[in-house]
Amino acid sequence: MCFSAEADLVTGIVVGAVGIDALRHVRKPHQIALAATPAIFALHEIDESFVWWGLHGQVSYPVEHAAIYVFLAIAFVLPFWVPFAMLGVETRIQRRHWMKVFLAVGTVTSIALLVAVVRGPVGASIDGSHVAYTADISYADILVVLYVVATCGACLVASNRWLVLLGLANLGAVIALGWITFTGFTSLWCAWAALTSIAIAVYLRRSARPVASSGLAFEQ
């Protein structure tokens, strides 16, 4: 996700702190999945540090190989997790129907990708300024499209404007960062994971804040 082991580690620690803040502002059980997302990103970042170290011969091969599996497993569960988390905080019935569609798409996508990881083989190598991962995935192009549809689409149909903006920004980031990584310049996905985590923490802080209406305080 980032351009070095050190960058992944530092970003992971920062995102982990943001994740703790997000979890502290959970007020309802259905917010837990969304609040836990920054913590998942933090684990993803820190795990890739071990992949970097393994590729540089600084940790043992079993540790490196386990880290590769963990990295891919987290990445491939996100098409399910993001719509699931968004569905948890959505209150409008029509929007929930749409999110269930994206959840179905994401579930199929995650299962297909995770099956490829379990079957193997998987691997990783340093490609310029990022780690390139390999897995034997059938219909990879289709699954990439479904991945983006599930993870971005669930945000775009949210009734909360802050989450819609997050979805739009995420779609733009996928295109821009994908191109930057593809050109071999560097990988800045870690920075985007940090910004996304901050956006989630801000949303939960705002949701936990009481608003005044007709002289009474209500929770958003």
C-alpha positions as CSV (number, residue, x, y, z in Angstrom):
1,M,0.0,0.0,0.0
2,C,2.9,2.3,0.6
3,F,6.4,2.9,-0.9
4,S,8.5,1.4,2.0
5,A,8.2,-0.7,5.1
6,E,8.8,2.3,7.3
7,A,6.0,4.3,5.6
8,D,3.6,1.4,6.0
9,L,4.5,1.0,9.6
10,V,4.2,4.7,10.5
11,T,0.9,5.1,8.6
12,G,-0.4,1.9,10.2
13,I,0.3,3.3,13.7
14,V,-1.3,6.7,12.8
15,V,-4.4,5.0,11.2
16,G,-4.6,2.7,14.3
17,A,-4.8,5.8,16.5
18,V,-7.6,7.2,14.3
19,G,-9.3,3.8,14.5
20,I,-9.3,3.9,18.3
21,D,-10.8,7.4,18.1
22,A,-13.5,6.1,15.7
23,L,-14.4,3.2,18.0
24,R,-14.6,5.5,21.0
25,H,-17.4,7.5,19.3
26,V,-19.6,4.5,18.6
27,R,-23.0,5.1,20.1
28,K,-25.0,2.3,18.5
29,P,-24.1,-1.3,17.7
30,H,-24.8,-0.9,14.0
31,Q,-21.9,1.6,13.8
32,I,-19.3,-0.9,14.9
33,A,-18.5,-2.3,11.5
34,L,-17.9,1.2,10.0
35,A,-15.9,2.3,13.1
36,A,-13.7,-0.9,12.9
37,T,-12.7,-0.1,9.3
38,P,-9.8,2.2,10.2
39,A,-8.5,-0.6,12.5
40,I,-8.6,-3.0,9.5
41,F,-6.7,-0.5,7.4
42,A,-4.1,-0.1,10.1
43,L,-3.6,-3.9,10.3
44,H,-3.3,-3.9,6.5
45,E,-0.6,-1.3,6.6
46,I,1.4,-2.8,9.4
47,D,1.2,-6.3,7.8
48,E,2.7,-5.0,4.6
49,S,5.7,-3.8,6.5
50,F,6.5,-7.5,7.2
51,V,6.1,-8.2,3.4
52,W,8.6,-5.5,2.7
53,W,11.0,-6.8,5.3
54,G,10.6,-10.3,4.0
55,L,11.4,-9.3,0.4
56,H,14.5,-7.5,1.8
57,G,15.5,-10.7,3.7
58,Q,15.0,-9.1,7.1
59,V,12.4,-11.6,8.4
60,S,12.1,-15.3,7.7
61,Y,10.3,-16.7,4.7
62,P,7.4,-18.2,6.7
63,V,6.7,-14.8,8.2
64,E,6.9,-13.1,4.8
65,H,4.6,-15.7,3.3
66,A,2.0,-15.4,6.1
67,A,2.1,-11.6,5.7
68,I,1.3,-11.9,2.0
69,Y,-1.7,-14.1,2.7
70,V,-2.9,-11.8,5.4
71,F,-2.5,-8.7,3.1
72,L,-4.4,-10.3,0.3
73,A,-7.1,-11.7,2.6
74,I,-7.8,-8.2,4.0
75,A,-7.8,-6.6,0.6
76,F,-10.1,-9.2,-0.8
77,V,-12.7,-9.0,2.0
78,L,-13.2,-5.3,1.5
79,P,-15.8,-5.6,-1.3
80,F,-18.0,-7.4,1.3
81,W,-17.0,-5.3,4.3
82,V,-17.5,-1.8,2.9
83,P,-21.2,-2.4,1.8
84,F,-21.8,-4.3,5.0
85,A,-20.5,-1.4,7.1
86,M,-22.4,1.2,5.1
87,L,-25.6,-0.8,5.4
88,G,-25.2,-0.8,9.1
89,V,-25.4,3.0,9.4
90,E,-28.0,3.6,6.7
91,T,-31.5,4.5,8.0
92,R,-33.5,5.1,4.8
93,I,-35.3,2.0,3.5
94,Q,-34.8,2.7,-0.2
95,R,-31.1,3.4,0.2
96,R,-30.8,0.2,2.2
97,H,-32.3,-1.8,-0.7
98,W,-29.6,-0.4,-3.0
99,M,-26.8,-1.1,-0.4
100,K,-28.1,-4.7,-0.2
101,V,-27.5,-5.0,-4.0
102,F,-23.9,-3.7,-3.5
103,L,-23.5,-6.1,-0.6
104,A,-24.5,-9.0,-2.8
105,V,-22.1,-7.9,-5.5
106,G,-19.3,-7.5,-2.9
107,T,-20.0,-10.9,-1.3
108,V,-19.7,-12.7,-4.6
109,T,-16.5,-10.7,-5.4
110,S,-14.9,-11.4,-2.0
111,I,-15.7,-15.1,-2.1
112,A,-14.2,-15.4,-5.6
113,L,-11.1,-13.6,-4.6
114,L,-10.6,-15.4,-1.3
115,V,-11.0,-18.8,-3.0
116,A,-8.2,-17.8,-5.3
117,V,-6.0,-16.9,-2.3
118,V,-6.8,-20.2,-0.5
119,R,-6.1,-22.3,-3.6
120,G,-2.9,-20.4,-4.3
121,P,-0.2,-19.9,-5.3
122,V,0.3,-16.3,-4.1
123,G,3.4,-14.2,-4.1
124,A,4.9,-10.7,-3.9
125,S,7.8,-8.8,-5.4
126,I,9.1,-5.2,-5.3
127,D,8.1,-3.4,-8.4
128,G,9.6,0.1,-8.4
129,S,8.3,1.9,-5.3
130,H,5.6,-0.5,-4.3
131,V,5.0,-4.2,-3.6
132,A,3.3,-6.1,-6.5
133,Y,1.2,-9.0,-5.4
134,T,0.3,-12.0,-7.5
135,A,-2.5,-14.6,-7.3
136,D,-4.1,-17.0,-9.7
137,I,-7.4,-15.3,-10.2
138,S,-9.9,-16.2,-12.9
139,Y,-11.8,-13.4,-14.6
140,A,-9.6,-10.9,-12.9
141,D,-10.7,-7.9,-15.0
142,I,-14.3,-8.5,-14.2
143,L,-13.6,-8.9,-10.5
144,V,-11.7,-5.6,-10.4
145,V,-14.7,-3.8,-11.9
146,L,-17.0,-5.5,-9.4
147,Y,-14.6,-4.7,-6.6
148,V,-14.8,-0.9,-7.4
149,V,-18.6,-1.1,-7.9
150,A,-19.1,-2.7,-4.5
151,T,-16.7,-0.5,-2.4
152,C,-17.5,2.8,-4.1
153,G,-21.2,2.3,-4.9
154,A,-22.3,1.6,-1.4
155,C,-21.0,5.0,-0.4
156,L,-22.5,6.8,-3.4
157,V,-26.1,5.7,-2.5
158,A,-25.8,6.7,1.1
159,S,-28.3,9.3,2.4
160,N,-25.6,11.0,4.4
161,R,-23.9,13.6,2.3
162,W,-20.6,13.2,4.1
163,L,-20.5,9.5,3.1
164,V,-21.5,10.3,-0.5
165,L,-18.6,12.7,-0.7
166,L,-16.4,10.0,0.7
167,G,-17.6,7.7,-2.1
168,L,-17.0,10.2,-4.8
169,A,-13.5,10.9,-3.4
170,N,-12.8,7.2,-3.2
171,L,-13.8,6.7,-6.8
172,G,-11.5,9.4,-7.9
173,A,-8.7,8.1,-5.8
174,V,-9.1,4.6,-7.2
175,I,-8.6,6.0,-10.7
176,A,-5.8,8.4,-9.8
177,L,-3.8,6.2,-7.5
178,G,-4.3,3.2,-9.7
179,W,-2.7,5.1,-12.5
180,I,0.2,6.4,-10.4
181,T,0.9,2.8,-9.1
182,F,0.6,1.4,-12.6
183,T,3.2,3.8,-14.0
184,G,5.6,2.6,-11.4
185,F,6.1,6.0,-9.9
186,T,5.1,5.1,-6.3
187,S,2.3,3.8,-4.2
188,L,0.2,6.2,-2.1
189,W,-2.6,3.9,-1.2
190,C,-1.5,4.2,2.5
191,A,-2.1,8.0,2.4
192,W,-5.6,7.4,1.0
193,A,-6.3,4.8,3.7
194,A,-5.3,7.4,6.3
195,L,-7.6,10.1,4.8
196,T,-10.5,7.6,4.5
197,S,-10.0,6.6,8.2
198,I,-10.0,10.2,9.3
199,A,-13.2,10.8,7.3
200,I,-14.9,7.8,9.0
201,A,-13.8,9.1,12.4
202,V,-15.2,12.6,11.6
203,Y,-18.5,11.0,10.5
204,L,-18.8,9.1,13.8
205,R,-17.9,12.2,15.8
206,R,-20.6,14.1,14.1
207,S,-23.1,11.3,14.5
208,A,-22.4,11.2,18.2
209,R,-22.9,14.9,18.6
210,P,-26.4,16.0,19.9
211,V,-28.2,18.5,17.8
212,A,-30.8,21.0,19.0
213,S,-34.3,20.9,17.6
214,S,-37.4,22.6,19.2
215,G,-35.5,23.1,22.4
216,L,-34.6,19.4,22.8
217,A,-31.4,17.5,22.0
218,F,-31.5,14.6,19.6
219,E,-28.8,12.2,18.5
220,Q,-28.1,12.2,14.7
